[in-house]
Amino acid sequence: MSGHRFFITPELFDGAETRFPVDISRQIASVLRLKTGTMVTILDNRGQCRSVELLEIDSKHTLGLPGLIQPAGGEPAVDLILCPALSQREKFELILQKGCELGVKEFYPVITSRTLVQESRGLDEKLPRWQKILQEAAEQCGRGVIPTISTPVKWDVLMKRLTGLPGYIFHEKVNEKGFLDDLNNKLSSGIKQFALFIGPEGGFSEEEVTLARQAGFLPVSLGGRILRMETAAIAACAVSMAAAGELD
């Protein structure tokens, strides 16, 4: 499929001609400065894509002629759920971007006892920005579906929400090794969905680790070095996807 990729609504995707919305038209005309005749790819966020030849280009109205509908590809065979604690904007947005590139399907931001933000009130306002970051990352890296992200919730609420799902909580005070061994065993047994819990800069409290154990999640380590939050999130995703055969 062609280089530039754009997610559009299913109604626009399914038409006999493609009329790009204003924001994408502006990007095509004024940012990318594409020319008529250029081929781009449109995606419907349902796992389908089409090549489109640009016929008319304007910052408010861009028209294209779409080709056949095809599978979009780019989606892992496993559903990876990443649950990062809230952090500074730059760190958190980096985790979203790189997690999307590595194949995360769902993000569940979480408020823990050591996160800088302790109240969920007002965090709904951040969702559109986070969703935009995930859309742009998905377009850039060749995903067929944009990962979803939920409104941040407190640790105990998240534990109840995800109880029953295989999952790993990364904690620097865990001495026993076994993350890869346990994950490989679960993957070999046929699991297709699992969660990773990444703590804030100060780490998880002992109470939070205990609550995670009670919910069925396994405390594990990423080695003998203490990793920064964003490093731990990216490393955990990369190791998980490699174990699942998604980085071959």
N, C-alpha and C positions, 0 to 999 in steps of 0.2 A: 504494500500500500504506500501511497505518496507520503512525503516527509511531514508536512504540517497536518496536525490532527486537531479536530474540534468536536467536543461533545455538544450535541444539540438535542432538543426535545424530540420524543418519538413522533409527534405530529409533523414536525418539520422534516424529520429523517425519512418518513414514509412517502413523502410526496413525489410526484413525477418530475418536479423541479425543486431545487433547494434555494429557499429564500433565507439567508442568514440573518439572525437578529442583529440589532444595532451594535451591541458590544463586540460581537465577532466581526461584523462588517468594518467597524473602526479599527480593529486589530489587523484585519487583512489589508485594508487600504492605507492606514496611516502608520502602523507600527512595523508590520512585515513588508509593506510596499510590494505586494504581489501583483503580477500582471495578468491580464486576461489570457486564457489558455493554460494557466498553471493548474496542475492537478493537486488537489488536497484530499484529505480523508475526513469523513464525518462518522461519528459514532453515536449510537442511541442509548448508551449506558445500560443496554440489555444484553450485551455481548455480540452485537452486530455492527458492521461498518460498511461504508460505500466509498468508492473513489468518486470525486466530483471535479468536473472541469469548470473553472470560473469563467463565466460569460460576460457578466457586468460587474464592475467593481466601483463601489462608492462607500464613503464612510458611514452612510446611513442606510444604504441598500446595496447588498451584494447578492447576485444571482448565479447559480451554478446548475450544471446538468449532471445528475447523479447516475452512476453505473449500477451494476448488479449488487444486491445485498449479499454479504459474505460474513462468515464468522470473524470476529475481531481478534481473537487470540489474546495472548498476553496475560491470561489469568492462571494462577497456580492451581494445582490439583488439590491442595490442602487449603483450609480456611484458617488463616492465622489472625488471631485477635490480640491486639496490643493494648495494654492498659497502663499508660504512663501517668505518673503523678503530675499535677500541674506544676509549672515552673516559669521562669522568666520567658517572656514572649519569644525571644530569638531561639532559645534552646528548645522550647516546646514546638515551635514551627519547624525547626530543623528535624525533629523527631517525626513529625507528620510527613514532611517531604521525603525523607530517606526511607521511612517505613513504607510509604506508598511505592517507592521505587523497588523495594525488596519484596513486595507482594502482600503486604498486610491488607486484609479484607475489611476489618472493622477496628475502629479506635474507640476505647472507653476511657476518657480522661477521668482521673480520680483525685479526690481531696483526701489527703492523709493528715496525721497529726503534725507532720513537719513541713507541709507545703506552706508557701508564703500566703496563699489564698486559702481562707478557711470557710468562706461562705459561697454557696452556689448562686446566690442572688446576683443577677446582672450578667452571669456568664453566658446566658442565651444569646446576648448581643455579639459574642465572639464567634458563634457558630458560622455565620455567613463568611467571615474571613477564613476560618479554618477550612470550610468546604471549598472555597475558591483556591486555597493552596493545594488541596488534594486534587481538585480538578486539573489544575495546571501541571501538577506533578504527573498525574495519570496520562495526560496528553503527551507530555514530554517523553515519558519512559515506555510508551507503547502498551499501556493497560487497555483492556476492553471494557472495564467497569470501574467507576470511581469508587474508592473505598468510602464507607459511611463513618460518621463520627457522631457520638451521642453527647447530650448535655452532661457536664461533669457532675458526678455524685460522690457522696462520702464513702469511705472504705467499707463500712458495714453494709451499706446498701448494695455496693457492687458485689460483695461476697455472696449475698443472698441471690442477686440477679444471675450470677454465673455458676452457682453451686451445681455440681453434677458434670461440669465440663472439665476435661483434662487441662491442667494448667500448672505453671511454674512461677514461683515468686523468687526473685533474685535478691539475695541478702548476703552482705559481705561477711557476716559472722557465722555463716554455715560452713562447717568444716568438712562434712562428707561430700565426696564427689558423686556424680551420677546423672547430671542433666542429660548428657548425650546418650548415655546407656539407657536411661528411662525413656527418653524421647524415641530412640531407635526401636525399642521394644514396642512402644505404643504404635508407632508408624507401621511396624511389621505386622501388628495385630489388626491393622486396618482403620485406625482412627483417621479422620479427615478434618478434624477441627480441634484446636487447642489454643490456650491463652497464655500470654506472657505478662507478668506484672512487674513494672519498673518503678522503683521508689524515687522520692525526691532527693535533693542534694544531701540531706542529713540521713537518708536511708529510712527503712521501715522501723517502727518501734517493735519491741518484743511482743507487745499485745497484738499488733497487726499481723505479725508472723503467726502467732498462735491462732488467731481468728482464721487465717488462710489455711492453716493445717486442718482446722475443724471443718472447713468448707471442702476439704479434699484436695487442696493444692499443695504441691511439693516445693519446700524451700530448697533452693540450689544456689550454686556459686558459679561465677564466670572466671574462676582462677584465683591465683594468689595475689593479684594486684587489685587495688580499689579503683574502679573505673568511674569516671564522671557519668552523670545521669544519661546524657545524650549518647556517650560512647557505649554504655551498657545497653541502651535500647537498640542501637544500630547493630552492635555485635550479637545480641541475642536473636534478633531477626535474621541476620546473615547465617548464623550457625544453624538455626532452625530450618531455614530454607535449603541450606546445603544438605542437611540430614534428610530432608524430604525429596532430594534429587532435583530441586528447582534451580540450582546454580551450576548444573553440569554443563 
